[in-house]
Amino acid sequence: MQSRLPTILGKAIDDTTRTLNEQSSEDKIIDLVQCIERMESLMTDLSGNAKLRPIIDDNEADVALWNKEIAKYFQGKDFLNAPWLFAEAYKYRRLRECFSVSKFWSDYDVFFRQKCDTFSRSADAVFELSLRFAEPFIRPSDPNDTPDKNLEAERLMFHELTQVCLWGNATDLSLLINMTEDQIKALQSTGGDHLAATEKNILGNDLAKLWNTFQDVRDNTDRRIDFVLDNAGFELYCDMIYADFLIQTGLAAQVRFHGKRYPWFVSDVTRRDWEWLKNSMVYGQLFPKANEVELESLRRLGTRWKQYEKEGKWVYEQHPYWCCGYDYWNLHSESPDLFLHLSHCDLVFFKGDLNHRKLTYDCAAPASTPFEVAIGPMASSAGAPRVVSLRTIKSDVVVGLGEEGDELVERLDKEEPGWKISGKYAVVLLSEGRPGEKVRFA
Ligand SMILES: O=P(O)(O)OC[C@@]1(O)O[C@H](CO)[C@@H](O)[C@@H]1O
């Protein structure tokens, strides 16, 4: 906390200074200098461990939500004695404030350059996936194949792509990027040894249950699947590959993607990142070393995804609640409209570590704690949607590992110090919720 937040802010100041040096209009320059001055004063607050003050009224939709929470729970708290998760979120809100009050720079994203970079540096994995999935997925149509066999082919693909979506969240992305030719082949083989190898690192694994749930909702006409997104660039690309498969197979009729309204925890997806990715795939020149076949596969994918959006099969949303200090135990009470909205979908994927921490109240619960218990009202409230957490483990909270979970964690603590922050391990956890029940508020 003490070094991480100032380091991130320092880089944000550097980025803004770089932009400042590229400007020619005096009005814009003066306005941006003031943004930098506000960031510097935030830096002073951070390094001096100042008390958390209310957010100023900058016309953002979440001002009241933030200030209510600060007044109710964090009066007199500072950056170090407020809970880590809240203080970190608060820093991103204060950073937002530095720009939201400006005249010309209210949409400026200090992390945009970094986010674009992660995608352009992932060329191998990007093309590995695009070459494979540019062609629409069709179930094998051998006349001798029984429907069961075809469904099994789809199940294996589902299993694999859920893992692609999961491991897209790994910090170093090494599972996809640093692969040898043989490993890539293994990844391509549905149900091959490689899948088995990565799957053993999924410590709480509801993949099979998840497939059954998709079969249960298969006959619903809406078949709406939501993704509460995490990181932009490569992870978002993996999410889209997966969502594309869900649409093509009919497992989803509509996918709604929930992103952030403004720059958040460095790499989270904003609407600009969402647009950037699709447009760069279709029109961009990010990969100078790629050959024409590779580039064409990327263009085809991007074109298809843009078409989904035009047809309303994919929808991007940005509710203010995703950028507030509350966790998801409070979503039902603090954001009834969002809870109601989510209750109408068939299943919500929450991507990544931060979402997982918010789902589980960031609580030090024993690893054997069932996921449904750990997420509280998001599972137990009437009308709660089915929830899936797809998360590579990068922080302390670990739940849903089953009866042997506590011993497993004890053993890993001894044998692999740092296993909880390495991103090597993961969870795929499903809560059945209480779908279909009437949502009620106190
Ligand atoms: O959400 P992600 O991208 O998987 O992980 C984000 C992260 O780096 O930032 C969070 C907040 O500090 C941590 O929980 C986690 O380590």
The ligand as an SDF file (V2000), in Angstrom:
LIG
                    3D

 16 16  0  0  0  0  0  0  0  0999 V2000
   -8.2940   -7.8070  -10.5480 O   0  0  0  0  0  0  0  0  0  0  0  0
   -6.9960   -8.3600  -11.0530 P   0  0  0  0  0  0  0  0  0  0  0  0
   -6.5170   -7.6250  -12.2580 O   0  0  0  0  0  0  0  0  0  0  0  0
   -7.0780   -9.8400  -11.2750 O   0  0  0  0  0  0  0  0  0  0  0  0
   -5.8890   -8.1560   -9.9490 O   0  0  0  0  0  0  0  0  0  0  0  0
   -5.6600   -6.8880   -9.5080 C   0  0  0  0  0  0  0  0  0  0  0  0
   -4.7260   -6.7020   -8.3690 C   0  0  0  0  0  0  0  0  0  0  0  0
   -3.4120   -6.5560   -8.8230 O   0  0  0  0  0  0  0  0  0  0  0  0
   -5.1430   -5.5190   -7.7820 O   0  0  0  0  0  0  0  0  0  0  0  0
   -6.0040   -5.8290   -6.7180 C   0  0  0  0  0  0  0  0  0  0  0  0
   -6.1960   -4.6930   -5.8150 C   0  0  0  0  0  0  0  0  0  0  0  0
   -5.0240   -4.3110   -5.1500 O   0  0  0  0  0  0  0  0  0  0  0  0
   -5.3820   -7.0400   -6.1130 C   0  0  0  0  0  0  0  0  0  0  0  0
   -6.3210   -7.7940   -5.4560 O   0  0  0  0  0  0  0  0  0  0  0  0
   -4.8160   -7.7770   -7.2930 C   0  0  0  0  0  0  0  0  0  0  0  0
   -3.5750   -8.2610   -6.9620 O   0  0  0  0  0  0  0  0  0  0  0  0
  1  2  2  0
  2  3  1  0
  2  4  1  0
  2  5  1  0
  5  6  1  0
  6  7  1  0
  7  8  1  0
  7  9  1  0
  7 15  1  0
  9 10  1  0
 10 11  1  0
 10 13  1  0
 11 12  1  0
 13 14  1  0
 13 15  1  0
 15 16  1  0
M  END
$$$$
